[in-house]
Amino acid sequence: MPNRFASRLFRLTKRLFVAGICLLGISLAVLAGYGFFLSGSLALPKSDEHPPLLIYGAPFFLTPGLHPQDAGLFDRLQRLEYRRVNGRPRAAGEYAVTNDAIDIFLHAQEESRLPARVVKLTLTEGIVSEVLSASDGQPAALVSLEPALISGMRGGSRQVREWIPLSRVPPTLIRTLLAIEDRRFFSHIGVDPISIGRALWTNLTHGAVVQGGSTLTQQLAKNLFYSPQRTFGRKIREVVAAVALECKYRKEDILESYVNEIYLGQAGPVSIYGVGEAAHRYFGKTVESLSIEEVALIVGLVKGPNVYSPVKNIENATKRRNVVLRRLRDEGLLTEDALKRSLNRPVKVVLAQDVLTDAPYFVDHLLREIEEGIRQEIPEGARVYSTLDPRAQQLAAQALQHGLAKLEKTYPSLADGDSPLQGAVVVLDVKHGHVLAMVGGRDYRTSQFNRAVQARRSAGSLFKPFVYLAGFEAARDQGEAGLTAATLLADEPLTLESGTGSWSPQNYDRQYRGQVSVRTALEQSLNVPAVRTAHRTGMASLTSLLQAFGIATPLADNLSLALGSSAVSLLQITAAYTGLANGGVVVHPVALSNLVRDGGETIWSPAVDRRQAASPQGAFLVTSLLKGVVDHGTAAKARAMGVQGPVA
């Protein structure tokens, strides 16, 4: 009986073994077939494949009368990566400065079809008096620095991935990456059984998943071809894809793709892919100039880009960086003394205002403008030439940061609570309506709500100049004596009756001054005279004028409109004021100059929307009144703070 049982058990075991071998063979055959299929369909990205949508600022023109220091010329050159040299500049991207001239070897400008060339800016008492062509000494017309790259889009996400050839990646970064992520990269075939076994043992002994066994090739396959969802089936496909890539490509090609395609976190909605973009976004550097501490931080991000992000959690980022540094010491890539020095150095990342200089709020507004204009998907690889002045953008961002910080210091209660004090800045070109700068909030990474465009606030006293302009225009149209800057208005108690009851407007200080001129009323921002003027002119005239100046939001149908009871956006009211400074001509603000295909063909250039909203005489008169506001009115403190020149 026992012999019969043993015989049956042996036959059953033999059958199971044969079945297992057959099943394994079939599985391997299926996987081999799948791998063969993948080897023909999988492809590593190339440097010129799926080019990003590139967004540029406006060119900066070099003209006589330019003050290099005031215009930030040298900051502009530095942003464009020009190098200052001694003697004559001999290569594109170099410039030289003497007491009486600035020589600039300009880069070639593809969009203008201009070759690289040298121009000489002759200086007289520190101001540019002539712009000459260095080749013949003749005056050069329409000379400009090339537009600065400010942002880009790829695959629907905000990113500007400059493809970094492997030859440009520092050996320190490569050694660190391999030491942390894949020590046997150059010896395995896409899968490393030793790493998998070590990871399994470590995870079992710790009772949790603390280490992964994926090779760089597996990580690359996952990022390029599969979703991040963790399933057994996806893991099998990832392994087969990794082996297929190893059979098809050289190790160097795989490594180059990895360092350019690896996801390394977010800066607001900006996706950070590749070590080059990470170096720029986190440290404001090129990949070649990274320190060992910065290399360690970037490599440490691979394990958890958002968990260890220095933007979101500096403590986690520091701990992870230090783990990487200690591993380098253990691998013999860092001495004990060097380790101690590196551990003592704090993690320093780009500050919020530096990220703001990349103009994310402006880019959002620009892309929305393009989408509404062309009503189709923006072609891949297109180039967007915007109206943004990077220098103005940087100054606007800094001004907002410093202004909010000063308010919070002066009034500590403003800094309390979960919601920080916010603000916005818009800078427009008066003649053309170009948006030169736009800052829509304090920190784009924490709030993408664009307060310059989307927020609506009561206009308040900002409507008062238009109240008086409506009066001036009515007097001109009637062809008889009417409102002038010298007209006396009664600054006395006033009660107005309406269908909803009575209303008695008051001045901000609750005082009355008797008879005051229109000029004094505006300079001192008096409420009662403004309401009297609106009542005298008529609501229809005021409403019509505001709409002509581009105020498109619903307007109150009562005299409270004279005191700005209606809500407007910052962009709307700023555009309206440009009409006052532009002789009554209002130009609709635009952020786009030109949208061009990869081959150079223009896709769309928005038409200029210019209209005469008021007479030049009326606009001149109101601008004169506004100058008085700065010289000796409610804004006179600006003069005490150092503001010079004609300002309204």
C-alpha positions in Angstrom: 0.0 0.0 0.0 2.7 2.6 0.9 4.6 1.7 -2.3 1.4 2.3 -4.4 0.9 5.7 -2.8 4.5 6.6 -3.3 4.3 5.6 -7.0 1.2 7.7 -7.5 2.8 10.7 -5.7 5.9 10.4 -7.9 3.8 10.2 -11.1 1.7 13.3 -10.0 4.9 15.2 -9.1 6.4 14.3 -12.5 3.3 15.5 -14.3 3.2 18.8 -12.4 6.9 19.3 -13.1 6.4 18.7 -16.8 3.3 21.0 -16.8 5.3 23.6 -14.9 8.1 23.4 -17.4 5.7 23.6 -20.3 3.9 26.6 -18.7 7.2 28.3 -18.1 8.2 27.7 -21.7 5.0 29.0 -23.0 5.2 32.1 -20.7 8.8 32.7 -21.8 7.8 32.3 -25.4 4.9 34.8 -24.9 7.2 37.2 -23.2 9.8 36.8 -25.9 7.2 37.4 -28.5 6.0 40.5 -26.6 9.5 41.6 -26.2 10.1 41.2 -30.0 7.0 43.2 -30.7 8.1 45.9 -28.2 11.6 46.1 -29.7 10.0 47.2 -33.0 7.5 49.6 -31.5 9.3 51.2 -28.5 11.6 54.1 -29.2 13.6 56.4 -27.0 12.8 60.1 -27.5 15.2 62.2 -29.5 16.4 65.7 -28.8 14.4 67.1 -31.7 11.2 64.9 -31.2 8.0 66.6 -29.9 9.6 70.0 -29.7 8.1 72.2 -27.0 6.0 75.3 -27.5 8.5 78.1 -26.8 7.4 81.4 -25.3 9.6 84.4 -25.7 9.6 87.9 -24.3 9.7 91.1 -26.4 12.9 92.2 -28.0 14.8 95.1 -26.3 15.6 97.9 -28.7 19.0 99.7 -28.5 18.3 103.3 -29.5 19.9 106.7 -29.0 18.8 108.3 -25.7 19.0 104.9 -23.8 20.4 105.1 -20.3 22.1 101.7 -19.9 22.0 101.6 -16.1 18.4 102.8 -15.8 17.2 100.4 -18.6 19.0 97.5 -16.9 21.0 96.8 -20.1 23.6 94.7 -18.3 21.0 92.7 -16.5 19.3 92.0 -19.8 22.6 90.9 -21.3 23.3 88.6 -18.4 19.8 87.0 -18.7 20.6 86.3 -22.4 23.9 84.7 -21.2 26.1 87.3 -22.8 29.7 87.3 -21.4 31.6 90.5 -20.6 35.1 90.4 -22.1 38.2 92.6 -22.1 39.1 94.0 -25.5 36.9 93.6 -28.5 34.2 90.9 -28.5 35.2 88.2 -31.0 32.2 85.8 -30.8 28.5 86.0 -30.6 27.3 86.4 -27.1 30.2 88.6 -25.9 30.3 92.3 -25.1 32.8 94.9 -23.9 32.4 98.1 -22.0 34.7 101.2 -22.1 34.1 104.8 -20.8 32.7 106.0 -24.1 31.2 102.9 -25.7 29.6 99.5 -25.3 30.4 96.9 -28.0 28.0 94.0 -28.3 28.4 90.9 -30.5 24.7 90.1 -31.1 23.5 86.6 -31.6 21.8 85.7 -34.9 18.1 86.4 -34.7 16.2 83.7 -36.6 12.8 85.3 -36.3 14.1 88.6 -37.9 16.5 86.8 -40.2 19.4 88.8 -38.9 22.9 87.4 -38.8 25.2 87.6 -35.8 26.9 91.0 -35.9 28.7 93.6 -33.7 27.1 96.9 -32.8 28.7 99.9 -31.0 26.7 102.0 -28.6 28.5 105.3 -28.4 28.1 106.9 -24.9 27.9 110.6 -24.1 27.8 111.4 -20.4 26.6 107.8 -19.8 23.7 108.0 -22.3 23.7 106.3 -25.7 24.2 108.9 -28.4 24.7 106.7 -31.4 24.1 103.1 -32.4 26.6 102.1 -35.1 27.4 99.0 -37.1 30.9 98.0 -36.1 31.6 96.7 -39.6 31.3 100.1 -41.4 30.8 102.6 -38.6 27.4 103.7 -40.1 24.3 104.2 -38.0 22.3 101.0 -37.5 18.5 101.1 -37.6 16.2 98.9 -35.4 18.9 97.2 -33.4 17.6 95.0 -30.6 18.7 92.2 -28.3 17.1 88.9 -29.1 13.9 88.0 -27.2 14.5 86.1 -24.0 13.0 82.6 -23.5 10.5 82.9 -20.6 8.6 79.6 -20.6 7.4 76.7 -22.7 4.8 73.9 -23.0 5.2 70.3 -23.9 2.4 67.7 -23.9 0.0 69.9 -22.1 2.3 70.6 -19.2 4.3 73.7 -18.4 7.9 72.9 -19.1 10.9 73.9 -21.0 13.0 70.8 -21.4 16.4 71.7 -22.9 17.8 68.4 -24.1 21.1 67.9 -22.4 23.6 65.7 -24.3 25.3 63.1 -22.1 28.6 64.8 -22.7 27.3 67.9 -20.9 26.1 66.1 -17.8 28.8 66.3 -15.1 30.5 63.0 -14.3 29.8 63.7 -10.6 26.0 63.6 -11.3 26.3 60.4 -13.4 28.3 58.6 -10.6 25.9 59.8 -7.9 22.9 58.7 -9.9 24.3 55.2 -10.6 25.5 54.9 -6.9 22.0 55.6 -5.6 19.7 54.2 -8.3 21.5 51.5 -10.3 25.1 50.4 -9.4 25.2 47.6 -12.0 23.7 49.7 -14.8 26.5 49.0 -17.2 26.5 45.2 -16.6 22.8 44.1 -16.4 20.4 43.6 -19.3 17.7 45.9 -18.2 16.7 43.9 -15.1 19.0 43.3 -12.1 18.1 40.1 -10.2 20.7 41.0 -7.5 19.0 44.4 -6.8 15.6 42.8 -6.8 16.7 40.1 -4.3 18.4 42.7 -2.1 15.2 44.9 -2.2 13.0 42.0 -1.3 15.2 41.0 1.7 15.4 44.6 2.9 11.6 45.1 2.6 10.9 41.8 4.4 13.3 42.6 7.3 11.8 46.1 7.7 8.2 45.0 7.4 7.6 47.7 4.8 8.6 48.8 1.3 11.7 50.8 1.9 13.7 49.9 -1.1 13.0 49.3 -4.8 14.8 47.0 -7.2 14.0 48.8 -10.5 16.9 49.6 -12.8 17.3 52.9 -14.6 16.1 51.2 -17.7 12.9 50.0 -15.9 12.3 53.5 -14.5 12.7 55.0 -18.0 10.3 52.4 -19.5 7.7 53.2 -16.8 8.0 56.9 -17.3 7.9 56.8 -21.1 5.4 54.0 -21.9 3.2 53.1 -18.9 1.0 54.7 -16.3 2.2 55.1 -12.7 -0.5 52.7 -11.5 1.1 49.9 -9.5 -0.1 46.5 -10.8 1.6 43.1 -11.3 0.8 43.2 -15.0 2.3 46.6 -15.5 5.4 45.5 -13.7 5.8 42.5 -16.0 5.4 44.8 -19.1 7.9 47.2 -17.6 10.5 44.4 -17.2 10.0 43.2 -20.8 10.1 46.7 -22.1 13.4 47.4 -20.2 15.0 44.3 -21.7 13.7 45.3 -25.2 15.3 48.7 -24.8 18.6 47.2 -23.7 18.6 45.0 -26.8 17.8 47.9 -29.1 19.9 50.8 -27.7 23.4 51.5 -26.3 23.7 52.0 -22.6 24.8 55.6 -23.3 21.6 56.3 -25.3 19.4 54.9 -22.4 21.3 57.0 -19.8 21.0 60.2 -21.9 17.2 59.6 -22.3 16.9 58.9 -18.5 18.6 62.2 -17.4 16.4 64.2 -19.7 13.1 62.4 -19.1 13.0 61.6 -15.4 10.3 63.5 -13.5 11.8 65.6 -10.7 8.8 67.5 -9.2 6.6 70.5 -9.7 7.0 74.3 -9.4 3.3 75.3 -9.3 1.9 73.8 -12.5 5.4 73.7 -14.1 6.4 70.0 -14.5 10.1 69.5 -13.9 11.6 66.9 -16.2 15.3 66.1 -16.6 18.3 67.2 -14.6 18.8 70.4 -16.7 15.3 71.7 -15.9 15.7 70.7 -12.3 19.0 72.6 -12.1 17.3 75.7 -13.5 14.1 75.5 -11.5 15.6 74.6 -8.1 18.9 76.4 -8.2 18.8 78.9 -11.1 21.9 77.2 -12.6 23.1 75.2 -15.5 23.6 71.5 -14.9 27.4 71.9 -15.4 27.6 74.4 -12.5 25.9 72.3 -9.8 27.7 71.7 -6.5 27.9 68.2 -5.0 25.2 69.1 -2.5 22.9 70.2 -5.3 23.7 67.1 -7.3 22.8 65.0 -4.2 19.5 66.8 -3.8 18.5 66.3 -7.4 19.4 62.6 -7.4 17.6 62.2 -4.1 14.4 63.5 -5.8 14.1 60.4 -8.0 12.8 58.4 -5.1 10.0 60.8 -4.4 9.9 64.0 -6.4 7.1 65.6 -4.4 7.8 64.0 -1.0 11.4 65.4 -1.1 10.7 68.6 -3.0 12.8 71.4 -1.6 10.0 73.8 -2.5 7.3 71.9 -0.6 9.3 70.5 2.4 12.9 71.7 2.9 13.3 69.4 5.9 12.5 66.3 3.9 14.7 67.5 1.1 17.6 68.0 3.4 17.3 64.6 5.0 17.1 62.9 1.6 20.1 64.9 0.3 22.1 63.8 3.4 21.2 60.2 2.8 22.6 60.5 -0.7 25.8 62.2 0.5 26.4 59.5 3.0 26.0 56.8 0.4 28.6 58.6 -1.7 30.9 58.4 1.2 30.2 54.7 1.6 30.9 54.1 -2.1 34.2 55.9 -1.8 33.1 58.9 -3.9 33.3 61.4 -1.1 35.8 61.8 1.7 34.8 62.0 5.3 35.9 65.7 5.5 34.0 66.6 2.3 31.0 64.8 3.7 31.1 66.9 6.9 31.3 70.1 5.0 28.4 69.1 2.7 26.2 68.1 5.6 26.7 71.4 7.3 25.6 73.4 4.2 21.9 74.3 4.1 19.7 73.6 1.1 19.3 76.8 -0.8 16.6 76.9 -3.5 15.4 79.7 -5.9 13.2 82.1 -4.0 9.6 82.8 -4.8 10.3 86.1 -6.6 12.8 84.3 -8.8 10.2 81.9 -9.9 7.8 84.8 -10.5 10.3 86.3 -13.0 9.4 83.5 -15.3 6.0 85.2 -15.5 3.7 82.2 -14.9 0.6 84.4 -14.5 1.5 86.2 -17.7 1.9 82.9 -19.5 -1.5 81.7 -18.4 -3.1 84.9 -19.6 -1.1 84.7 -22.9 -2.1 81.1 -23.7 -5.8 82.0 -22.9 -5.5 84.9 -25.3 -4.1 82.7 -28.1 -6.7 79.9 -27.5 -9.5 82.5 -27.8 -7.9 84.0 -30.9 -7.1 81.0 -33.1 -9.8 78.6 -31.7 -7.6 75.6 -32.4 -4.8 73.7 -30.8 -1.5 75.5 -30.9 0.8 73.5 -33.2 3.6 71.5 -31.7 6.9 73.3 -31.7 5.4 76.7 -32.4 7.1 79.8 -31.2 5.2 82.5 -29.2 6.6 86.0 -29.3 5.0 87.9 -26.5 4.9 91.5 -25.4 6.6 90.7 -22.0 9.5 92.8 -20.9 11.5 90.4 -18.6 13.2 93.4 -16.8 9.8 95.0 -16.1 8.4 91.6 -15.0 11.3 91.1 -12.6 10.9 94.6 -11.1 7.1 94.2 -10.8 7.5 90.9 -9.0 10.0 92.3 -6.6 7.9 95.4 -6.0 4.9 93.3 -5.1 6.9 91.1 -2.7 8.5 94.0 -1.0 5.3 96.0 -0.8 3.3 93.2 0.8 6.1 92.5 3.2 6.2 96.2 4.2 2.5 96.3 4.8 2.6 93.2 7.0 5.5 94.7 9.0 3.6 98.0 9.4 0.3 96.3 10.2 1.1 92.9 11.8 -2.6 91.9 11.8 -2.4 91.6 8.1 0.0 88.7 8.4 -2.2 86.8 10.7 -4.4 83.9 9.6 -4.2 81.2 7.0 -4.6 83.4 4.0 -1.6 85.6 3.3 -2.0 89.2 2.1 -2.2 89.2 -1.7 -1.8 91.8 -4.5 -1.2 92.1 -8.3 0.7 94.3 -10.7 0.1 95.1 -14.4 2.4 97.2 -16.6 1.1 98.3 -20.0 2.7 100.1 -22.9 0.5 103.2 -23.4 0.8 103.5 -27.2 0.4 99.9 -28.2 -1.4 98.3 -25.3 1.3 95.7 -24.9 1.3 93.9 -21.5 4.9 94.5 -20.4 4.5 92.8 -17.0 1.9 90.9 -15.1 2.1 89.5 -11.6 -1.2 87.9 -10.4 -0.3 87.0 -6.9 2.3 86.6 -4.2 3.4 83.0 -5.1 2.2 81.1 -8.1 3.3 77.8 -6.6 0.7 78.1 -3.9 -2.1 80.0 -5.8 -2.6 80.1 -9.6 -5.5 82.5 -9.3 -4.6 85.5 -11.4 -5.7 88.5 -9.4 -4.6 90.9 -12.2 -7.2 89.5 -14.5 -9.7 87.3 -12.6 -10.2 89.3 -9.4 -12.8 92.0 -9.3 -12.6 94.8 -6.8 -14.5 98.1 -6.3 -12.8 100.8 -8.3 -13.2 103.4 -5.6 -11.6 106.7 -6.3 -10.0 105.3 -9.5 -13.3 106.3 -11.3 -13.1 110.0 -10.2 -10.9 111.1 -13.2 -13.5 109.7 -15.5 -16.3 111.6 -13.6 -14.6 114.9 -14.4 -13.6 113.8 -17.9 -17.3 113.1 -18.6 -18.1 116.6 -17.5 -15.4 118.1 -19.7 -16.6 116.1 -22.7 -20.2 117.2 -22.1 -19.2 120.8 -22.0 -17.2 120.4 -25.3 -20.1 118.7 -27.0 -22.6 121.3 -25.9 -20.4 124.0 -27.3 -21.1 126.3 -24.3 -19.5 127.2 -21.1 -19.4 124.2 -18.8 -17.1 122.3 -16.5 -13.4 123.3 -16.5 -10.5 122.7 -14.2 -11.2 126.0 -12.5 -15.0 125.5 -12.0 -16.0 125.8 -8.4 -17.9 122.9 -6.8 -19.7 122.9 -3.5 -18.0 120.6 -1.0 -21.0 120.8 1.3 -23.4 118.3 2.8 -25.5 116.6 0.1 -28.5 114.3 0.3 -29.9 112.6 -2.8 -33.3 110.9 -3.0 -33.9 107.7 -5.0 -36.4 105.0 -5.2 -34.6 103.0 -2.4 -34.3 105.9 0.0 -31.9 108.8 0.6 -28.1 108.8 0.3 -25.7 111.3 1.8 -22.1 110.9 0.4 -19.3 112.0 2.7 -15.6 112.7 2.2 -13.1 110.2 3.6 -12.3 112.6 6.6 -16.0 113.5 7.1 -15.0 117.2 6.7 -16.3 119.8 4.2 -14.3 122.5 2.6 -16.9 124.8 1.0 -16.2 126.0 -2.5 -13.4 124.1 -4.2 -12.1 124.0 -7.8 -12.3 120.8 -9.9 -8.6 120.6 -9.7 -8.5 120.7 -5.9 -11.4 118.2 -5.7 -9.5 115.6 -7.7 -6.1 116.4 -6.1 -7.6 115.8 -2.7 -9.9 112.9 -3.8 -13.0 114.6 -2.4 -16.2 112.5 -2.7 -19.0 115.0 -2.5 -17.8 117.2 -5.4 -17.4 114.1 -7.5 -21.0 113.0 -6.9 -22.2 116.6 -7.6 -20.3 116.5 -11.0 -21.7 113.1 -11.9 -25.2 114.3 -11.0 -24.7 117.4 -13.1 -23.4 115.5 -16.1 -25.8 112.6 -16.0 -25.4 108.9 -15.3 -25.8 108.0 -19.0 -22.7 110.1 -20.0 -20.6 108.6 -17.2 -21.6 105.0 -18.0 -21.0 105.5 -21.7 -17.6 107.0 -21.1 -16.5 104.2 -18.8 -17.6 101.6 -21.3 -15.7 103.4 -24.1 -12.6 103.2 -22.0 -12.9 99.4 -21.8 -14.7 98.9 -18.5 -16.8 95.8 -19.5 -18.0 94.7 -16.1 -21.6 95.6 -14.9 -21.8 99.2 -13.8 -24.1 100.6 -11.0 -27.1 102.6 -12.3 -26.9 105.2 -9.5 -24.6 108.0 -8.4 -22.5 105.7 -6.2 -20.8 104.8 -9.5 -19.0 108.2 -9.2 -17.2 106.8 -6.1 -16.3 103.5 -7.8 -19.0 101.2 -6.3 -18.7 98.9 -9.3 -16.1 96.1 -9.5 -13.3 96.0 -12.1 -10.2 94.0 -12.8 -6.8 95.5 -12.4 -6.1 94.9 -16.1 -9.3 96.7 -17.1 -8.7 99.8 -15.0 -5.0 100.0 -16.0 -6.0 99.8 -19.7 -8.6 102.6 -19.1 -5.9 104.8 -17.6 -3.6 104.3 -20.6 -6.3 106.1 -22.6 -5.9 109.2 -20.5 -2.2 109.2 -21.1 -2.6 108.5 -24.8 -4.7 111.5 -25.8 -8.0 109.8 -25.3 -7.1 106.8 -27.4 -7.7 103.4 -25.8 -5.8 100.4 -27.0 -7.1 97.0 -26.0 -4.3 95.3 -24.0 -2.6 92.4 -25.8 0.0 89.9 -24.5 0.8 88.3 -27.9 3.0 89.9 -30.6 3.2 87.0 -33.0 2.6 83.2 -33.1 4.9 81.4 -35.6 5.1 77.8 -36.8 8.3 75.8 -36.3 9.1 76.6 -40.0 8.7 80.3 -39.6 5.2 80.8 -41.0 3.0 83.2 -39.1 -0.1 81.6 -37.6 -1.7 84.6 -35.9 -0.8 88.1 -35.0 -3.6 89.9 -33.2 -5.0 93.1 -34.8 -4.6 96.3 -32.8 -8.0 97.3 -31.3 -7.6 101.1 -31.0 -10.4 103.5 -30.5 -10.9 107.2 -29.7 -12.8 107.1 -26.4 -12.5 110.8 -25.5 -11.2 114.0 -27.0 -7.4 114.8 -26.8 -8.3 118.0 -25.0 -10.3 116.3 -22.3 -7.7 113.6 -21.8 -4.9 116.2 -21.6 -6.9 118.2 -19.0 -7.5 115.1 -16.8 -3.9 114.1 -17.1 -2.9 117.6 -15.9 -5.2 117.2 -12.9 -3.6 113.8 -12.1 -0.1 115.3 -12.2 -1.3 117.6 -9.4 -2.4 114.6 -7.4 1.3 113.5 -7.3 2.8 117.0 -6.9 0.7 118.2 -4.0 -2.4 116.0 -3.6 -3.1 112.6 -2.0 -0.1 111.0 -3.7 2.4 113.7 -2.7 4.2 111.2 -0.5 5.5 109.6 -3.7 7.7 112.7 -4.2 9.0 112.4 -0.7 9.9 108.8 -1.4 12.1 109.9 -4.4 9.8 109.7 -7.4 11.0 112.2 -9.9 9.9 113.5 -13.3 6.4 114.1 -14.7 4.1 111.5 -13.1 0.3 111.4 -13.1 
